[in-house]
Amino acid sequence: MSGETNDRIDLQSLCEVLIEDYQTTYIVVPEQTLANQSPVLLFHVPATTQRLSDLREDIANQLEDVDGIRLGDHELPISLQHVMYSDVHAFRRVPLYVDAQPGMDDVSLGEGIEQARKVVASEIEPDPPRPESIELPTLVEELADAGAAAVELRNESLIELGLIDLRIPITPAKGYPVAGPYETVTFDGHTYDFRFECVLEGPGGYGQMRTPLYVDDSTAGLPATTLEEGVDNLEMVQSIAQQADSRREASERLREAMTQWTPRNR
């Protein structure tokens, strides 16, 4: 980075380093960090023969003298963060560069930089995150329509923490716009704090750790689970969580329920 030491670097030049020197295919900035004029660059580098830790170190060393960016008439602090493929999406993020990412439209670097400039210059106001809620069966149905192979409830989170935590095998770029807007979900008259994880691995099946709320009928090795069956499964886990006097009792009752449960369509 000769000529840029201890100085700001043009945002486009910084992105070009990531693209040309490290073959990154995804660079985005969370909307709110741009609106706050303290952008965080999230980037993804496809798998290479170089260890990820070494790759991160190489990038950090090459950019160690860069203490900020220039974007139009603005000079801003900047931080970089590498993300795994399971976190590649554009929900509430401004894409600077996207190349052949499943579920996402391609974005040229020029287009992305111009969009970021408009946000920083307040020509575009990002939508502020809003706490919203949704009925859980409705959310599961929307995820299934979006292409989720399954929607799995993490039992421990409901029993021990009283929150709904979903594991969703789906392309992240398709899953985040569906589940991302919600901070709580409602089921059977109860409102729960909500969190989720989009994963690229397949469904894990039925067991003490997870309960299927939906499994697509094309999933190999697992019986399909309809939304109606998933609601029944959730009612069972919810009842155990509410009626048990302790976490240990809840875990024991859940283990017993697992041994007795037989999928209707098996």
SEVEXDREN-560442 format. One line per 3 residues: number of its first residue (from 0); their letters; for each residue x, y negated, z negated of N, C-alpha, C. Coordinates in pm, whole numbers. Layout:
BEGIN
NUM> a> X:Y:Z:X:Y:Z:X:Y:Z; ...
***
This chain:
BEGIN
0> msg> 83:119:0:0:0:0:87:-125:0; 188:-129:85:277:-242:89:201:-367:125; 241:-480:62:176:-606:87:51:-625:4
3> etn> 8:-522:-72:-113:-532:-151:-83:-515:-300; 44:-513:-339:79:-481:-476:26:-589:-570; -26:-541:-688:-76:-629:-792:-172:-732:-736
6> dri> -260:-690:-647:-349:-785:-580:-478:-714:-547; -568:-791:-491:-693:-736:-441:-670:-679:-302; -746:-577:-271:-742:-520:-137:-882:-530:-78
9> dlq> -889:-557:51:-1018:-561:117:-1088:-426:101; -1218:-430:70:-1290:-306:44:-1284:-212:164; -1295:-266:284:-1290:-180:401:-1153:-114:414
12> slc> -1047:-186:383:-913:-128:389:-896:-16:287; -953:-37:169:-947:67:66:-1019:194:113; -1137:175:171:-1212:291:222:-1135:360:335
15> evl> -1069:283:419:-991:341:529:-878:429:477; -818:389:364:-714:473:303:-773:609:265; -891:607:202:-954:732:160:-993:818:280
18> ied> -1040:753:386:-1086:827:504:-968:880:585; -872:794:613:-762:832:703:-656:917:634; -625:886:509:-517:958:441:-566:1082:366
21> yqt> -695:1082:326:-744:1193:243:-867:1262:302; -910:1220:421:-1020:1284:493:-1151:1288:413; -1172:1188:331:-1298:1183:258:-1414:1166:356
24> tyi> -1526:1229:325:-1643:1225:413:-1761:1153:349; -1739:1098:228:-1850:1040:153:-1794:933:60; -1840:809:76:-1803:700:-15:-1929:619:-42
27> vvp> -1965:605:-168:-2084:528:-205:-2052:444:-329; -2142:348:-355:-2132:267:-476:-2269:265:-543; -2280:299:-671:-2409:287:-739:-2463:144:-725
30> eqt> -2591:133:-692:-2650:2:-666:-2625:-97:-779; -2648:-51:-903:-2642:-144:-1014:-2502:-197:-1038; -2398:-116:-1007:-2261:-167:-1026:-2230:-275:-923
33> lan> -2288:-264:-804:-2272:-370:-705:-2346:-496:-750; -2469:-477:-798:-2547:-592:-843:-2479:-662:-960; -2409:-584:-1044:-2335:-641:-1158:-2197:-693:-1117
36> qsp> -2164:-677:-990:-2036:-721:-934:-1916:-657:-1005; -1932:-530:-1037:-1821:-450:-1090:-1831:-310:-1029; -1813:-300:-897:-1843:-175:-827:-1757:-56:-869
39> vll> -1821:61:-871:-1754:188:-892:-1764:265:-761; -1649:298:-702:-1648:374:-577:-1651:523:-609; -1756:590:-562:-1765:735:-575:-1730:796:-441
42> fhv> -1639:891:-438:-1598:950:-311:-1582:1100:-326; -1598:1169:-214:-1583:1314:-213:-1485:1353:-104; -1391:1439:-140:-1294:1492:-45:-1324:1641:-27
45> pat> -1348:1686:95:-1375:1829:117:-1260:1916:67; -1291:2041:46:-1190:2135:-5:-1068:2137:86; -951:2132:25:-824:2139:97:-736:2243:31
48> tqr> -618:2263:86:-524:2356:25:-457:2294:-97; -470:2163:-114:-411:2095:-229:-503:2108:-350; -444:2132:-466:-525:2140:-587:-591:2006:-613
51> lsd> -714:2011:-665:-791:1889:-687:-718:1795:-782; -657:1849:-886:-585:1763:-981:-469:1691:-912; -399:1761:-822:-289:1697:-748:-342:1591:-652
54> lre> -454:1621:-590:-515:1525:-497:-552:1397:-569; -616:1410:-684:-654:1292:-762:-532:1212:-803; -426:1284:-842:-303:1216:-883:-241:1141:-767
57> dia> -241:1203:-648:-185:1137:-529:-260:1008:-498; -393:1015:-504:-473:895:-475:-448:788:-580; -442:828:-706:-417:731:-813:-280:665:-796
60> nql> -179:744:-759:-46:687:-740:-43:591:-622; -110:625:-514:-109:538:-396:-180:405:-423; -279:408:-512:-359:288:-536:-332:227:-673
63> edv> -222:265:-737:-199:220:-874:-180:70:-886; -135:4:-781:-114:-141:-787:-236:-221:-745; -341:-154:-705:-462:-223:-663:-549:-246:-787
66> dgi> -573:-373:-819:-652:-403:-938:-789:-460:-905; -827:-462:-779:-959:-511:-744:-976:-514:-593; -1093:-559:-551:-1122:-565:-408:-1168:-704:-368
69> rlg> -1160:-729:-238:-1223:-845:-177:-1340:-795:-93; -1452:-862:-108:-1572:-827:-31:-1641:-957:6; -1625:-999:131:-1677:-1129:172:-1606:-1238:96
72> dhe> -1683:-1324:32:-1625:-1433:-46:-1600:-1395:-191; -1619:-1269:-224:-1610:-1226:-364:-1484:-1145:-389; -1426:-1166:-506:-1317:-1083:-555:-1367:-1012:-680
75> lpi> -1360:-880:-678:-1426:-801:-781:-1333:-694:-837; -1351:-659:-964:-1280:-542:-1017:-1336:-418:-952; -1259:-312:-952:-1302:-188:-887:-1251:-68:-965
78> slq> -1327:39:-966:-1279:165:-1019:-1320:275:-923; -1239:380:-916:-1265:492:-826:-1296:617:-906; -1386:697:-852:-1421:822:-919:-1450:929:-815
81> hvm> -1374:1037:-819:-1399:1149:-730:-1517:1229:-782; -1606:1273:-692:-1721:1354:-733:-1717:1488:-660; -1772:1588:-726:-1783:1719:-664:-1900:1718:-565
84> ysd> -1904:1818:-480:-2005:1820:-376:-2147:1823:-433; -2163:1880:-553:-2295:1887:-615:-2346:1750:-660; -2264:1647:-647:-2306:1511:-683:-2306:1419:-562
87> vha> -2311:1475:-443:-2310:1395:-320:-2454:1365:-279; -2496:1242:-300:-2630:1198:-262:-2631:1046:-255; -2742:990:-210:-2751:844:-193:-2865:785:-275
90> frr> -2912:857:-377:-3020:804:-459:-2966:693:-548; -3023:573:-534:-2979:454:-608:-2829:429:-590; -2780:464:-472:-2640:438:-437:-2637:374:-299
93> vpl> -2543:283:-279:-2525:219:-148:-2418:296:-73; -2453:363:36:-2352:438:112:-2258:343:187; -2128:361:168:-2029:286:245:-1983:366:366
96> yvd> -1977:497:351:-1934:583:461:-1986:723:435; -2057:777:533:-2110:913:522:-2087:983:655; -2024:1099:650:-1995:1174:772:-2038:1319:754
99> aqp> -2146:1357:822:-2191:1496:830:-2214:1559:693; -2292:1490:609:-2329:1546:479:-2472:1597:484; -2496:1724:452:-2632:1779:458:-2732:1695:378
102> gmd> -2844:1665:441:-2948:1589:376:-2931:1439:381; -2821:1390:439:-2793:1247:445:-2771:1202:589; -2815:1081:619:-2785:1022:749:-2641:973:751
105> dvs> -2575:984:867:-2440:930:881:-2443:778:867; -2340:724:805:-2325:579:791:-2184:543:831; -2170:453:929:-2037:409:969:-1981:316:862
108> lge> -1849:306:856:-1786:223:755:-1828:77:771; -1835:30:895:-1876:-109:917:-2016:-136:865; -2109:-44:891:-2246:-60:842:-2250:-61:690
111> gie> -2175:30:630:-2176:40:484:-2119:-83:416; -2008:-135:470:-1946:-254:410:-2039:-373:419; -2110:-388:531:-2202:-499:547:-2318:-489:449
114> qar> -2368:-367:427:-2475:-347:330:-2429:-384:190; -2308:-342:153:-2254:-375:22:-2236:-525:6; -2190:-590:110:-2172:-737:104:-2304:-807:76
117> kvv> -2411:-760:139:-2542:-822:120:-2591:-804:-24; -2564:-687:-83:-2606:-665:-221:-2530:-756:-315; -2398:-765:-296:-2316:-851:-384:-2355:-997:-368
120> ase> -2389:-1038:-247:-2427:-1176:-220:-2574:-1203:-255; -2640:-1102:-315:-2780:-1114:-356:-2875:-1136:-239; -2831:-1097:-119:-2923:-1100:-6:-3017:-981:-8
123> iep> -2976:-876:-80:-3060:-758:-102:-3062:-732:-252; -3180:-723:-309:-3192:-694:-450:-3219:-544:-469; -3130:-471:-535:-3157:-328:-558:-3274:-311:-654
126> dpp> -3347:-204:-634:-3456:-173:-725:-3399:-131:-860; -3435:-200:-968:-3382:-160:-1098:-3440:-27:-1141; -3361:56:-1207:-3415:182:-1257:-3534:157:-1349
129> rpe> -3640:231:-1332:-3758:216:-1415:-3791:348:-1482; -3824:344:-1611:-3866:468:-1675:-4001:510:-1621; -4007:626:-1560:-4131:678:-1504:-4149:821:-1552
132> sie> -4273:868:-1544:-4302:1004:-1584:-4386:1070:-1475; -4391:1203:-1481:-4466:1281:-1384:-4508:1410:-1451; -4623:1465:-1408:-4663:1597:-1455:-4563:1700:-1402
135> lpt> -4515:1785:-1490:-4409:1880:-1452:-4452:1972:-1338; -4573:2030:-1338:-4610:2113:-1224:-4609:2037:-1092; -4646:1909:-1095:-4642:1828:-973:-4499:1812:-924
138> lve> -4407:1787:-1018:-4266:1773:-982:-4212:1903:-923; -4245:2015:-984:-4198:2145:-932:-4250:2166:-791; -4376:2132:-768:-4434:2148:-634:-4363:2059:-533
141> ela> -4331:1936:-572:-4261:1845:-481:-4120:1895:-451; -4053:1953:-550:-3920:2008:-528:-3926:2128:-434; -4028:2212:-451:-4045:2325:-361:-4069:2277:-218
144> dag> -4150:2174:-202:-4176:2119:-69:-4050:2059:-8; -3959:2010:-93:-3835:1950:-44:-3730:2053:-8; -3757:2181:-39:-3665:2286:0:-3590:2354:-112
147> aaa> -3630:2332:-237:-3562:2398:-349:-3580:2549:-338; -3471:2623:-356:-3481:2769:-358:-3546:2817:-487; -3535:2735:-592:-3594:2770:-721:-3595:2646:-808
150> vel> -3673:2653:-915:-3668:2552:-1021:-3665:2631:-1151; -3557:2614:-1226:-3537:2694:-1347:-3530:2606:-1470; -3602:2646:-1574:-3601:2575:-1702:-3490:2630:-1790
153> rne> -3408:2543:-1846:-3308:2586:-1944:-3378:2597:-2079; -3396:2721:-2125:-3474:2745:-2246:-3416:2679:-2370; -3285:2685:-2384:-3221:2633:-2505:-3250:2485:-2524
156> sli> -3251:2409:-2414:-3275:2265:-2425:-3415:2236:-2479; -3513:2315:-2435:-3649:2294:-2483:-3662:2336:-2628; -3605:2450:-2663:-3619:2503:-2799:-3540:2421:-2901
159> elg> -3416:2385:-2867:-3329:2320:-2965:-3334:2168:-2960; -3360:2113:-2842:-3355:1967:-2828:-3491:1904:-2797; -3588:1988:-2761:-3720:1935:-2730:-3726:1856:-2602
162> lid> -3643:1891:-2505:-3646:1822:-2376:-3653:1922:-2263; -3700:1873:-2149:-3707:1956:-2029:-3579:1935:-1949; -3506:2043:-1928:-3379:2040:-1854:-3390:2143:-1743
165> lri> -3388:2096:-1618:-3408:2185:-1504:-3279:2210:-1429; -3260:2334:-1388:-3155:2370:-1294:-3223:2393:-1159; -3180:2319:-1056:-3251:2321:-928:-3153:2356:-816
168> pit> -3159:2479:-764:-3078:2512:-647:-3135:2443:-522; -3070:2333:-485:-3114:2252:-372:-3000:2162:-330; -2995:2126:-203:-2896:2028:-158:-2917:1899:-237
171> pak> -2814:1848:-305:-2834:1732:-391:-2900:1613:-322; -2863:1588:-197:-2920:1474:-126:-3070:1488:-106; -3122:1612:-112:-3266:1633:-102:-3331:1634:-239
174> gyp> -3257:1677:-341:-3316:1691:-473:-3324:1562:-552; -3220:1478:-543:-3216:1356:-625:-3331:1260:-596; -3368:1234:-470:-3480:1143:-447:-3611:1192:-505
177> vag> -3626:1324:-521:-3749:1380:-575:-3751:1373:-727; -3645:1421:-790:-3642:1429:-937:-3581:1305:-1002; -3500:1231:-928:-3426:1120:-987:-3506:1007:-1048
180> pye> -3624:974:-995:-3695:857:-1052:-3750:876:-1192; -3746:998:-1245:-3820:1025:-1368:-3729:1042:-1489; -3766:974:-1597:-3694:988:-1723:-3769:1079:-1820
183> tvt> -3898:1099:-1795:-3977:1191:-1877:-4068:1272:-1785; -4111:1386:-1836:-4211:1468:-1767:-4318:1505:-1869; -4438:1532:-1817:-4551:1563:-1903:-4602:1703:-1871
186> fdg> -4633:1778:-1977:-4690:1912:-1958:-4781:1944:-2075; -4903:1985:-2045:-4999:2028:-2146:-5018:1922:-2254; -5024:1796:-2213:-5048:1688:-2307:-4926:1640:-2383
189> hty> -4810:1700:-2359:-4687:1661:-2428:-4593:1592:-2328; -4526:1489:-2375:-4428:1419:-2292:-4288:1454:-2342; -4201:1493:-2248:-4066:1536:-2283:-3964:1448:-2212
192> dfr> -3854:1419:-2281:-3739:1361:-2212:-3695:1460:-2105; -3641:1406:-1995:-3616:1489:-1878:-3475:1470:-1826; -3412:1581:-1793:-3286:1576:-1720:-3282:1695:-1625
195> fec> -3196:1687:-1527:-3190:1794:-1428:-3052:1799:-1367; -3025:1911:-1300:-2899:1930:-1228:-2930:1999:-1096; -2887:1937:-987:-2895:2003:-857:-2768:2086:-838
198> vle> -2784:2211:-798:-2670:2301:-783:-2673:2364:-645; -2556:2405:-599:-2545:2470:-469:-2549:2622:-480; -2535:2673:-602:-2547:2817:-621:-2693:2858:-616
201> gpg> -2716:2987:-601:-2851:3036:-593:-2918:3046:-729; -3045:3088:-731:-3118:3105:-857:-3051:3209:-946; -3066:3191:-1076:-3006:3282:-1171:-3100:3390:-1221
204> gyg> -3229:3375:-1188:-3325:3476:-1230:-3384:3448:-1367; -3451:3550:-1421:-3525:3537:-1547:-3444:3597:-1660; -3432:3525:-1769:-3356:3578:-1882:-3373:3488:-2002
207> qmr> -3297:3517:-2107:-3311:3440:-2230:-3266:3296:-2212; -3173:3271:-2119:-3119:3137:-2102:-3205:3049:-2011; -3272:3112:-1912:-3350:3033:-1816:-3484:3100:-1790
210> tpl> -3581:3017:-1758:-3713:3064:-1719:-3748:3007:-1582; -3785:3090:-1486:-3819:3038:-1354:-3956:2970:-1354; -3959:2848:-1306:-4085:2778:-1285:-4129:2793:-1140
213> yvd> -4032:2831:-1056:-4061:2856:-915:-3941:2928:-855; -3967:3030:-773:-3864:3095:-694:-3921:3119:-555; -3852:3071:-454:-3898:3087:-317:-3904:3235:-279
216> dst> -4004:3269:-197:-4022:3411:-165:-3917:3465:-69; -3830:3377:-17:-3724:3425:71:-3592:3446:-2; -3591:3425:-134:-3468:3441:-212:-3435:3589:-228
219> agl> -3316:3626:-183:-3275:3766:-187:-3244:3809:-330; -3289:3929:-367:-3253:3989:-494:-3339:3949:-611; -3433:3855:-592:-3519:3811:-701:-3664:3813:-655
222> pat> -3755:3848:-747:-3897:3839:-710:-3938:3692:-697; -4027:3665:-605:-4079:3529:-592:-4158:3492:-717; -4155:3362:-750:-4236:3309:-859:-4317:3194:-805
225> tle> -4449:3207:-807:-4534:3099:-760:-4542:2990:-865; -4593:2875:-826:-4610:2765:-921:-4703:2807:-1034; -4810:2879:-1001:-4904:2925:-1104:-4833:3015:-1205
228> egv> -4752:3107:-1158:-4677:3194:-1248:-4576:3114:-1329; -4513:3015:-1266:-4417:2931:-1336:-4482:2854:-1450; -4605:2806:-1429:-4677:2736:-1535:-4703:2832:-1652
231> dnl> -4742:2956:-1621:-4762:3055:-1728:-4632:3079:-1805; -4521:3088:-1732:-4391:3108:-1797:-4358:2992:-1891; -4383:2871:-1843:-4352:2753:-1924:-4441:2747:-2048
234> emv> -4567:2782:-2032:-4657:2782:-2147:-4607:2876:-2255; -4552:2992:-2213:-4501:3088:-2310:-4382:3029:-2386; -4287:2970:-2314:-4169:2914:-2380:-4208:2795:-2466
237> qsi> -4299:2713:-2417:-4346:2598:-2495:-4412:2643:-2625; -4494:2748:-2617:-4560:2799:-2737:-4460:2850:-2839; -4358:2921:-2791:-4255:2971:-2882:-4182:2854:-2948
240> aqq> -4147:2753:-2870:-4074:2638:-2923:-4156:2563:-3027; -4287:2555:-3006:-4373:2478:-3097:-4407:2555:-3224; -4420:2688:-3215:-4469:2766:-3328:-4360:2821:-3417
243> ads> -4241:2835:-3366:-4132:2892:-3447:-4090:2794:-3556; -4055:2847:-3672:-4015:2763:-3785:-3868:2725:-3781; -3790:2790:-3696:-3647:2761:-3687:-3598:2794:-3548
246> rre> -3482:2743:-3514:-3422:2775:-3385:-3393:2924:-3374; -3348:2982:-3485:-3317:3125:-3483:-3442:3207:-3454; -3553:3171:-3521:-3677:3243:-3497:-3722:3226:-3352
249> ase> -3709:3104:-3300:-3748:3079:-3161:-3665:3164:-3066; -3536:3173:-3092:-3449:3253:-3006:-3487:3401:-3012; -3518:3450:-3132:-3555:3590:-3147:-3687:3619:-3076
252> rlr> -3784:3529:-3091:-3914:3549:-3025:-3899:3542:-2873; -3812:3454:-2828:-3790:3443:-2684:-3724:3570:-2631; -3628:3624:-2707:-3561:3747:-2666:-3663:3862:-2657
255> eam> -3753:3868:-2754:-3855:3972:-2753:-3949:3954:-2634; -3984:3830:-2604:-4073:3804:-2490:-4007:3844:-2359; -3876:3825:-2350:-3805:3861:-2228:-3814:4011:-2200
258> tqw> -3806:4091:-2306:-3807:4236:-2286:-3946:4286:-2244; -4049:4208:-2276:-4184:4250:-2245:-4235:4192:-2114; -4165:4092:-2062:-4215:4020:-1944:-4191:4101:-1819
261> tpr> -4292:4113:-1734:-4281:4178:-1605:-4342:4089:-1500; -4267:4050:-1396:-4324:3965:-1292:-4446:4032:-1229; -4549:3953:-1206:-4673:4008:-1150:-4652:4067:-1012
264> nr> -4558:4009:-939:-4542:4053:-799:-4426:4152:-783; -4374:4203:-894:-4264:4301:-882:-4319:4440:-860
***
